[in-house]
Amino acid sequence: MSGKIVFINQATGYLTIDIINEFIKEYDEVVLITGSIRVQDIHPDRRVKVDYITRYNRGSNIRKLSSWLIGTLQIYYLLSVKYRKYEKFYISIPPSSYLMSNIFSADYAILLFDLYPEALRSFGIRDSNPLFRWWSRRNRKAFSRSKRVFTLSGKMKGELLKFCEPEKVSVIPNWSAFSGLQPIGKEENRLLSLHGLRGKFVVQYSGNIGHTHRVETVVELAEQLKYSSDIVFMIIGRGERVNVISSMIRDKNLDNCLLLPFRPDDELFESLCAADLAVVTLDDRTPDISVPSKIYNILAAGLPVMSIAAENSGISLLLREHEAGVNFDKSDLAGMRAYIEKLKSDTAYRSRLSANSLSASLVYTRANARQYLELYRNNN
């Protein structure tokens, strides 16, 4: 297959890199428009041309929005001036980039990790808001003209059907950056050794600490279990609410709760393997439109999972399908506490969930990246 295609993703990580590296095998020219490239193990193929725009800002909502808007304008300029005739592959960030797709005549595809305008509900924007309605109309136009719309789960596909026909939408789950790696044993784990946590039962939240991530629940659980000396809560992350979480831990005098900065990429897998239980949170105002990509890395580390999300969320369905953990409503602190205590005391139960996580991780590997090329190329 010959041709020229440009990928657009303001925050490029291993998922985008894996997809691009499949397309470069069959395209004459592949371009990436991005604000940053985060390499965890596999680099973009050396033949991929990169055009940089402003970085995606993961800070406050204002900074995030500003980086989206500036990035969108820069993308429009590059597509208009340099890549007008190229095929285009829009990937979620900035979420407004694919809205310009109708301006250009070349074929395009859209990959949605999050669905807008539905995700705006987490910012308090209602369906009746003019922006919400305008974005919905633009979705119908953009999706109907696209060669294919890709998304991550059946639940997300169900949401997309409000905007386009089912045959337009393909579901390809994400995958882990650590496919095929063996989990690092506790006795070899440097993070546990550094913080004197060998022999402790570690409940870990690792990820963004923002307004919608409900990390406060982890602190509340630590407070309830503060007298269980062998249970430790480890919070690893970055975001606009780090200081709030730090203050909560200090004010509640929680010696069993450790707040650590986001880990470098070469330490991420080892930090996950330090846990006995991984916590994943999801904003229940948008339960059907996002499956956190970190769940696949958690599965690859062989961890039991505790998700805090709506019962009908994609993450809840995934855990039930693979029997890799349990989902809880955000208000069910008693249930979460009982689950933690059961995992700690019942090693057979913990081992079974761990084995199920590792087994599930074999479904979510880099082989999924090839599906993007095949479905886009065949477009049957």
KOLBA-10244 format. One record per atom (N, C-alpha, C): y, x, z. Coordinates in steps of 0.1 Angstrom, whole numbers, plus 5000, padded with zeros to 4 digits. Example, Ala and Ser with C-alpha at 12.3 -4.5 7.8 and 13.67 -1.06 7.14 Angstrom:
! KOLBA-10244
494351325078 495551235078 496751325078 497851285071 498951375071 500051295079 
This chain:
! KOLBA-10244
498850085000 500050005000 501250095000 502250064991 503450144991 504650054995 505750114997 506950035001 507750105012 508850045016 509650095026 509949985037 509850025049 509949935060 510749995071 511549915078 512349965089 511949885101 511649945112 511349885125 512649885134 512849775141 514049765149 513649735164 513849835172 513549815187 514449905195 515349845202 516349925210 515750015220 514649975226 513950045236 512450075232 512250175225 510950205219 509950275230 508850215231 507750275240 506550285232 505450305240 504150335233 503650225224 503950105227 503449995219 504049995205 505350015204 506050035191 505550155184 505450265191 504950385185 503550375179 502650305186 501350285181 501350205168 502250095168 502250015156 502850085144 503950165146 504550235136 503650345130 502850405139 501950505134 500850445125 500550315127 499650255117 500250225104 501550185104 502250145092 502450275083 502750385090 503050505082 501850555074 500650515077 499450545070 499450485056 500250375054 500150305042 501450275035 502550315041 503850295036 504450425031 505250425020 505950545015 506950595025 507650495031 508750535041 508750435052 508850495064 508950405076 510150465084 511050375088 512250405096 512250335109 512650395119 512850335132 514250335137 514850215139 516250205145 516050175160 516550265168 516250255182 517350325191 517450285203 518350345212 517750455220 516350455221 515650555229 514150545225 513550665227 512050665224 511450725237 510550645243 509850685255 508450715251 508150845252 506750895248 505950915260 504750845261 503850865272 502750955269 502150945257 501151035253 501151065238 501350955230 501350975215 502750965210 503151065202 504451075196 504550995183 505750945179 505750895165 505350995155 504750955145 504351045134 505551115129 505451245125 506551325122 507251275109 506551195101 507151135089 508051025091 508050965103 508950855106 510350895108 511250835101 512650865102 513250785113 514150845121 514750775133 516250765131 516850645132 518250625133 518550575147 519450645154 519750605168 520950515169 520850415178 521950335182 522150345197 523050265203 523250275217 521950235225 521750305236 520650275245 520650145251 519450085253 519349965261 519649995275 520549915282 520849945296 520149845305 519349905313 518449815322 519149785336 520449805336 521149775349 521549635351 522749605355 523149465357 523049385345 523149245346 523149155335 524249185325 525449215331 526549245322 526349375314 525849475320 525549595313 524449575302 523449505306 522349475297 522849395285 523649295288 524249215277 525049295268 525949375274 526749465266 526049555256 524949615262 524149705253 523449625242 523049505245 522449415235 523449385223 524649345227 525649315217 526049435209 526349545215 526649665208 525549705199 524349705204 523149745196 523049645184 523249515186 523149425175 524149455164 525349485167 526349525157 525949645150 525449745157 525049875151 523849845141 522949765145 521749735137 522249665124 523149565126 523649495114 524249595104 525049695109 525649795100 524649875093 523649925100 522650005094 521749935084 521449805087 520649725078 521449695065 522749665067 523549635056 523849745047 524049865053 524549985045 523350065040 522350095049 521350195045 520050125042 519650015048 518349965047 518249815042 519249775034 519249635030 518049595022 517449685014 516349645006 514949675012 515049735024 513749765031 513149635037 511849635038 511249535046 511649565061 511649455069 512149475082 511149415093 511049485104 510049445114 510949445127 511349325132 512149315144 511249305156 511549385166 510849385179 511849355190 511449265199 512149195209 513549245214 513749375215 515049425220 515849485209 517149455208 517849335215 517349205210 517249105218 516648975214 517448905203 518648945201 519548885191 519348945177 518649055176 518549135163 517949055152 516848975154 516248905144 517048785139 518048745146 518848635142 519648665129 519748785125 520448825113 519548835101 518248805103 517248825093 517548745080 518148625081 518348545069 519448605060 520148705065 521248765057 520648855046 519448905048 518848995039 517648935031 517448975019 516448915010 515048965012 514949085017 513649155018 512749085028 511349105027 510449045036 510649095050 510349025060 510449065074 509448995083 509149065094 508349005105 509049015118 508648935128 509248935141 508148945151 508349045161 507349055172 508149015185 507648915192 508348865204 507548895216 508148985225 507549005238 508148905248 509348855245 509948755253 510548655243 510548525247 511048425238 512448375242 513348385233 514748335235 514848215226 515648115230 516548105242 515848065255 514448045255 513848005267 514048095279 514048225276 514248325286 515648315293 516648255286 517948235292 517948145304 516848075306 516747985318 516748075331 516248195330 516248275342 517648325345 518648305336 520048335339 520848205343 520048095344 520747975348 521247895336 520947935324 521447865312 520447755308 520947625308 520147515306 519947485291 518947395288 518647355274 519847285268 520647225275 521847155270 523047245266 522947365271 524047465268 524147485253 525447495248 525647515234 524947645229 524947755237 524247875232 522747855231 522147785240 520747755240 520447675227 521247575224 520947485212 521147565199 522247645199 522547725187 521347825184 520847895195 519747985193 518547915188 518247805193 517047725189 517147695174 518347655169 518447635155 518247755147 518847865152 518647995145 517148035144 516448005155 515048035155 514247965144 514547845142 513847765132 514047825118 515347865116 515547935103 514948065101 515048145112 514448285111 512948285110 512348195118 510848195119 510248135106 510948035100 510447965088 510448065076 511348155076 511448245064 510648375066 510248405078 509548525081 508248535074 507748655072 506448675066 505348645077 505648685089 504848645100 505548665113 505248585123 505748595137 504548635146 504748745153 503748795162 504148765177 503148735185 503448725199 502248765207 502248745220 501348815229 500248735235 500348595235 499348515241 499348375235 498248305238 498248165233 499248075239 499648105252 500748035258 502048055251 502348175248 503548205241 503548145227 502348145220 502348085207 502647935208 502147865219 502447725221 503947695221 504647785228 506147775228 506747795214 506247885207 506747915193 506647795184 505647715186 505347605177 506447505177 507347515186 508547425185 509447465174 509347585169 510247645159 509547665145 508247675144 507647705132 506247645131 505547655120 504247605118 503247705124 502047655128 501047745135 500547855126 500447835113 499947945104 500948065103 502148045108 503148155108 502848255119 502248205130 502148285142 500848345144 500848475147 499648555151 499748605165 498648595172 498648635186 497848775187 498548875191 497949005194 498249055208 497349065217 497649105230 498149245230 499049285240 499449425242 498249505247 498449625249 497349715254 497949825263 497049905268 497450005278 497750135271 498750205277 498950345273 497850435278 496950385287 496050475293 494550435289 494450375278 493050335273 492150455273 490950435279 489950545279 490050645290 491150645298 491250735309 490450685321 489850785328 489150745340 490050735352 489950635360 490850625372 490750745380 491850785386 491950905395 491550865409 490550935414 490050905427 491050925438 490950855449 491850855460 491950995466 490851065467 490851195473 491551305465 491751275452 492451365443 493851325440 494251205446 495651155442 496751225450 497651285442 498651365448 499751285455 499951165450 500951075456 500551035470 499250995472 498750965485 498851085495 498551205489 498551325498 500051355502 500951335492 502351365495 502951285506 502551155507 503151065516 502151035528 501151115529 500251095541 499550965541 499050915530 498550775529 497050775526 496350885527 494950895525 494250805536 493350725532 492650635542 493350505544 494550485539 495250365540 494950265529 495050135531 494950035521 496350015515 496550045502 497850055496 498049935487 499049845491 499449735482 500649785475 500649785461 501649845453 502349745444 503649755444 504449695433 505149805426 504949815412 505549925404 506149855392 507449875391 508149825379 509649795382 510249715374 511649685376 511949605388 513049635394 513449555407 514749495404 514649375397 515849305393 515949165399 516849085394 517048945401 515848855399 515048875388 513948775386 512648835390 512548945396 511249005399 510648975413 511348915421 510848865434 510148965442 510749085443 510149195451 510349165465 511249085469 511449045483 510148995489 509348925481 508148875486 507248985491 507249095485 506449215489 506849255503 508249265505 508749305518 508449205528 508449075525 508148975535 506648985539 505749015529 504349035533 504249155542 504949265539 504949385548 505349345562 506349265563 506749225577 505649145584 504949055577 503848985583 502649075587 502549185580 501349275583 501749405589 502949405595 503549525601 502649585612 501849505618 501049555630 499649595625 499349585612 498149635606 498349775602 498049865610 498450005608 497850075596 496750015591 496050075580 496350015566 497349915566 497849855554 499249905551 499449955539 500850015536 501249945523 502549915522 503149855510 503949955503 503649985491 504350085483 505150015472 506450025472 507349965461 507950085453 507550085440 508050185431 508850125420 510050165418 510850105407 512250135406 512950065397 514350085395 514949945391 516249935393 516949805389 518049775399 518749665396 520049635403 519749595417 518549565421 518249515435 517549625443 517549745439 516949845447 517549865460 518949855461 519649875473 519349755483 519249635477 518849515485 517549535491 516549575484 515249595489 515249705500 515949815497 516049915507 516649865520 517649785519 518349735531 517349635539 516549555532 515649475538 514549555546 514049655540 513049735547 513649805559 514949855558 515549915569 515849815580 516449695577 516849595587 515649545594 514549535587 513349475593 512449585600 512949715599 512349825606 510849835602 510549835589 509249825584 508649975581 507950025590 507450155588 506250155578 505750035576 504550015567 505049995552 506250005549 506849975536 507550095530 507150145519 507650265513 508350235500 509550275499 510350255486 510450385479 509950395467 509950515459 510650495446 511250605440 511850585427 510850575416 511250525404 510450505393 509850645389 508550635386 507850765383 508050815369 508050945367 508050995354 506850955346 506850955333 505750905325 504450985328 504551115330 503351195332 502751175346 503451095355 502951065368 502550915370 502850835359 502650685361 501250645363 500250705356 498950655358 498350695371 498750815376 498250865389 498950775400 500150735398 500850655408 500150515409 499750455397 499050335397 497650345405 497050455402 495650485408 495750505423 496950525429 497150535443 496950405450 496950295443 496950155449 495550115451 495350025461 494149945462 494249805457 495549755456 495849625451 497249635444 497349585432 498549585424 499149445424 500449445426 501249315427 502049305414 501949185407 502749155395 503549025398 504749025395 505548905397 506148855384 506348725383 506848665371 507848555375 508948545368 509848435371 509248305367 509148215377 508448085374 509347985367 510648025364 511447935356 511147955341 510448055337 510048085324 508548125324 507648035328 506248075331 505448105318 505748045307 504848045296 505248155285 506348225287 506848295276 506748445277 506148495288 506048645289 504748685297 504048785292 502948845299 503448985302 503649025314 504149165317 503249265311 503849355303 503049465296 502349555306 502949565318 502349655328 500949615333 500649485331 499349435335 498149515329 498449555316 497349625309 497149765314 498249835319 498049965325 497349945339 497649835346 497049815359 495549785357 495149715346 493749695344 493049825340 493749915333 493150045329 492950135341 493750115352 493550185364 492450125373 491950015369 490849955376 491249895389 492349825389 492949765402 492749615403 492349565414 492449425416 493949385416 494249265412 495649215410 495949095418 497149095423 497748975430 499048945422 498948835414 500148795407 500848685415 502248685414 503048585420 503848515409 503348405405 503848335393 503448185393 503948115384 503447975382 502047965378 501347865383 499947855381 499547845366 500447795357 500247775343 500747895335 501048005342 501648115335 500548195327 500948275318 500048355310 499348455319 500048515328 499348615337 498348555346 498548425350 497548355358 496348325350 496548285338 495348255329 494548385326 495248495324 494548625321 493748665333 494248655345 493448695357 492248605358 492448475356 491248385357 490248415347 490648445334 489748475323 488848595326 489448695332 488748815334 488248835349 488548745357 488248745372 488648885378 489948915375 490449045379 491449035391 491648915395 492648905406 492848755409 493948735417 494248595421 495748575419 496148455414 497548425413 497948335425 499248355430 499748275441 501148215437 501348105442 502748055442 503648135451 504848145448 505748235455 505948195470 505648075473 505848025487 504548045495 503448085489 502148085496 501948225503 502748265512 502648395519 501348395527 500948285533 499748285540 498548315531 498448255520 497448285510 497348425506 498548485503 498648625499 498148715510 498548685522 498148765533 496648765535 496048645534 494648635535 493848705524 494448705512 493848775501 493848925503 494948975508 495049125511 494049165522 493949085532 493049115543 491649105539 491249015530 489949005525 489549125516 490549165507 490249285499 490049405507 490849415518 490649535527 489349535534 488949425539 487749425547 486449405539 486549345527 485349315519 485249415507 484649525509 484649625499 483849585486 482849505488 482049455477 482949365468 483649275474 484649195467 485649275459 486149375466 487249465460 486649535448 485349585450 484749665439 484449575427 484149445430 483849355419 485049325410 486249305417 487449285410 487849405402 487749525409 488049645402 487249675390 485949645390 485049665379 485449565368 485849445371 486349345362 487649385355 488549445362 489749505356 489449605346 488549705349 488149805340 487549745327 486649645329 485949585318 487049515309 487949445315 489049375307 489849475300 490149595305 490949695298 490349735285 489049715283 488449755271 488849665259 489349545263 489749445253 491149485248 491949555256 493349575254 493549725251 493249765239 493249905236 494149925223 494350055220 495250085208 494650025195 493449985195 492849925183 493649805179 494349735189 495149615186 496249645177 496849775177 497949805169 497649795154 496449815150 495949805136 496049665131 495949565140 495949425136 497349395131 498449455136 499749425131 499849455116 499349575112 499449615098 498549525090 497349495094 496449415086 496949275084 497449215095 497949075093 499149065085 500049165087 501249165079 501049195064 500049285062 499749325048 499049205041 498149145047 497349045041 498048905040 498648875052 499548755052 498848635046 497648615050 496948495044 497248365052 
